[in-house]
């Protein structure tokens, strides 16, 4: 849902915006976008993936939920993915941050995961895809419980190469060669 503001908001205004609530917002082309409450299924999927990555040996301090990422499309905006995996370098940069916000001059995350919510498909499949590619994020997963699939996008020379997995397909991840995780397991949450 787009929040009505008197004028388009710039990045600095977004950083200082406080409506007195605990709501999460994204900034898209100067418009404030209220992030809807996540469904129980979407939260379970994100938590399942956090637990799985911890079992793979990814340290807890490199995994984040609801971290803001500055991106650039027509102007600087902010996205709030369901799950973010930091590199060691980014974790070091972020350790003393007062806000969980990855700025444009910081290293990009290694992995971003978006769990598709109803009526959000265009944002996750189109807009965020180009913004995350422009940001240089190595891998972007779109977990879609509606269409029952997981799309893994690998950043190659400024664009994403795409692989789509369904049902009992084992996810093939360029970052994690030892993953033995099926789409069905992920979607069960």
Secondary structure as a PSIPRED ss2 file (coil, helix, strand):
# PSIPRED VFORMAT (PSIPRED V4.0)

   1 X C   1.000  0.000  0.000
   2 X E   0.000  0.000  1.000
   3 X E   0.000  0.000  1.000
   4 X C   1.000  0.000  0.000
   5 X C   1.000  0.000  0.000
   6 X C   1.000  0.000  0.000
   7 X C   1.000  0.000  0.000
   8 X C   1.000  0.000  0.000
   9 X C   1.000  0.000  0.000
  10 X C   1.000  0.000  0.000
  11 X H   0.000  1.000  0.000
  12 X H   0.000  1.000  0.000
  13 X H   0.000  1.000  0.000
  14 X H   0.000  1.000  0.000
  15 X H   0.000  1.000  0.000
  16 X H   0.000  1.000  0.000
  17 X C   1.000  0.000  0.000
  18 X C   1.000  0.000  0.000
  19 X C   1.000  0.000  0.000
  20 X C   1.000  0.000  0.000
  21 X C   1.000  0.000  0.000
  22 X C   1.000  0.000  0.000
  23 X C   1.000  0.000  0.000
  24 X C   1.000  0.000  0.000
  25 X E   0.000  0.000  1.000
  26 X E   0.000  0.000  1.000
  27 X E   0.000  0.000  1.000
  28 X E   0.000  0.000  1.000
  29 X C   1.000  0.000  0.000
  30 X C   1.000  0.000  0.000
  31 X E   0.000  0.000  1.000
  32 X E   0.000  0.000  1.000
  33 X E   0.000  0.000  1.000
  34 X E   0.000  0.000  1.000
  35 X C   1.000  0.000  0.000
  36 X C   1.000  0.000  0.000
  37 X C   1.000  0.000  0.000
  38 X C   1.000  0.000  0.000
  39 X C   1.000  0.000  0.000
  40 X H   0.000  1.000  0.000
  41 X H   0.000  1.000  0.000
  42 X H   0.000  1.000  0.000
  43 X H   0.000  1.000  0.000
  44 X H   0.000  1.000  0.000
  45 X H   0.000  1.000  0.000
  46 X H   0.000  1.000  0.000
  47 X H   0.000  1.000  0.000
  48 X H   0.000  1.000  0.000
  49 X H   0.000  1.000  0.000
  50 X H   0.000  1.000  0.000
  51 X H   0.000  1.000  0.000
  52 X H   0.000  1.000  0.000
  53 X H   0.000  1.000  0.000
  54 X H   0.000  1.000  0.000
  55 X H   0.000  1.000  0.000
  56 X C   1.000  0.000  0.000
  57 X C   1.000  0.000  0.000
  58 X C   1.000  0.000  0.000
  59 X C   1.000  0.000  0.000
  60 X H   0.000  1.000  0.000
  61 X H   0.000  1.000  0.000
  62 X H   0.000  1.000  0.000
  63 X E   0.000  0.000  1.000
  64 X E   0.000  0.000  1.000
  65 X C   1.000  0.000  0.000
  66 X C   1.000  0.000  0.000
  67 X C   1.000  0.000  0.000
  68 X E   0.000  0.000  1.000
  69 X E   0.000  0.000  1.000
  70 X E   0.000  0.000  1.000
  71 X E   0.000  0.000  1.000
  72 X E   0.000  0.000  1.000
  73 X C   1.000  0.000  0.000
  74 X C   1.000  0.000  0.000
  75 X C   1.000  0.000  0.000
  76 X E   0.000  0.000  1.000
  77 X E   0.000  0.000  1.000
  78 X E   0.000  0.000  1.000
  79 X E   0.000  0.000  1.000
  80 X E   0.000  0.000  1.000
  81 X C   1.000  0.000  0.000
  82 X C   1.000  0.000  0.000
  83 X E   0.000  0.000  1.000
  84 X E   0.000  0.000  1.000
  85 X E   0.000  0.000  1.000
  86 X C   1.000  0.000  0.000
  87 X C   1.000  0.000  0.000
  88 X H   0.000  1.000  0.000
  89 X H   0.000  1.000  0.000
  90 X H   0.000  1.000  0.000
  91 X H   0.000  1.000  0.000
  92 X H   0.000  1.000  0.000
  93 X H   0.000  1.000  0.000
  94 X H   0.000  1.000  0.000
  95 X C   1.000  0.000  0.000
  96 X C   1.000  0.000  0.000
  97 X C   1.000  0.000  0.000
  98 X C   1.000  0.000  0.000
  99 X C   1.000  0.000  0.000
 100 X C   1.000  0.000  0.000
 101 X E   0.000  0.000  1.000
 102 X E   0.000  0.000  1.000
 103 X C   1.000  0.000  0.000
 104 X C   1.000  0.000  0.000
 105 X C   1.000  0.000  0.000
 106 X C   1.000  0.000  0.000
 107 X C   1.000  0.000  0.000
 108 X C   1.000  0.000  0.000
 109 X C   1.000  0.000  0.000
 110 X C   1.000  0.000  0.000
 111 X E   0.000  0.000  1.000
 112 X E   0.000  0.000  1.000
 113 X E   0.000  0.000  1.000
 114 X E   0.000  0.000  1.000
 115 X E   0.000  0.000  1.000
 116 X C   1.000  0.000  0.000
 117 X C   1.000  0.000  0.000
 118 X C   1.000  0.000  0.000
 119 X C   1.000  0.000  0.000
 120 X C   1.000  0.000  0.000
 121 X H   0.000  1.000  0.000
 122 X H   0.000  1.000  0.000
 123 X H   0.000  1.000  0.000
 124 X H   0.000  1.000  0.000
 125 X H   0.000  1.000  0.000
 126 X H   0.000  1.000  0.000
 127 X H   0.000  1.000  0.000
 128 X H   0.000  1.000  0.000
 129 X H   0.000  1.000  0.000
 130 X H   0.000  1.000  0.000
 131 X H   0.000  1.000  0.000
 132 X H   0.000  1.000  0.000
 133 X H   0.000  1.000  0.000
 134 X H   0.000  1.000  0.000
 135 X H   0.000  1.000  0.000
 136 X C   1.000  0.000  0.000
 137 X C   1.000  0.000  0.000
 138 X C   1.000  0.000  0.000
 139 X E   0.000  0.000  1.000
 140 X E   0.000  0.000  1.000
 141 X E   0.000  0.000  1.000
 142 X E   0.000  0.000  1.000
 143 X E   0.000  0.000  1.000
 144 X E   0.000  0.000  1.000
 145 X C   1.000  0.000  0.000
 146 X C   1.000  0.000  0.000
 147 X C   1.000  0.000  0.000
 148 X C   1.000  0.000  0.000
 149 X E   0.000  0.000  1.000
 150 X E   0.000  0.000  1.000
 151 X E   0.000  0.000  1.000
 152 X E   0.000  0.000  1.000
 153 X E   0.000  0.000  1.000
 154 X E   0.000  0.000  1.000
 155 X E   0.000  0.000  1.000
 156 X E   0.000  0.000  1.000
 157 X C   1.000  0.000  0.000
 158 X C   1.000  0.000  0.000
 159 X E   0.000  0.000  1.000
 160 X E   0.000  0.000  1.000
 161 X E   0.000  0.000  1.000
 162 X E   0.000  0.000  1.000
 163 X E   0.000  0.000  1.000
 164 X E   0.000  0.000  1.000
 165 X E   0.000  0.000  1.000
 166 X E   0.000  0.000  1.000
 167 X C   1.000  0.000  0.000
 168 X C   1.000  0.000  0.000
 169 X C   1.000  0.000  0.000
 170 X E   0.000  0.000  1.000
 171 X C   1.000  0.000  0.000
 172 X C   1.000  0.000  0.000
 173 X C   1.000  0.000  0.000
 174 X C   1.000  0.000  0.000
 175 X C   1.000  0.000  0.000
 176 X C   1.000  0.000  0.000
 177 X C   1.000  0.000  0.000
 178 X C   1.000  0.000  0.000
 179 X C   1.000  0.000  0.000
 180 X C   1.000  0.000  0.000
 181 X C   1.000  0.000  0.000
 182 X E   0.000  0.000  1.000
 183 X H   0.000  1.000  0.000
 184 X H   0.000  1.000  0.000
 185 X H   0.000  1.000  0.000
 186 X H   0.000  1.000  0.000
 187 X H   0.000  1.000  0.000
 188 X H   0.000  1.000  0.000
 189 X C   1.000  0.000  0.000
